[in-house]
Amino acid sequence: MMNRQQQKEFLEATAWLRPVTRWAAAFSIRWSGILPAGIRNLPLKIVKRILANYQTRMSSGCKTHR
């Protein structure tokens, strides 16, 4: 569990990803029923991995990327 300071740092570190996340969600919704789920959800899966990587790095105390 992250404390408030860690949450703030996480939000600041991932602020650049918010527009990408919105685009990925819109892409998935827009192509629903047209593209297979694996392709349609690929941008969301990439965003999820990036966020998980940031969270793991921050919770482990590693501050190499700021």
Secondary structure, DSSP 8 states (H G I E B T S, - for coil): ---HHHHHHHHHHTGGGHHHHHHHHHHHHHTTTTS-HHHHTHHHHHHHHHHHHHHHHHHTT--S--
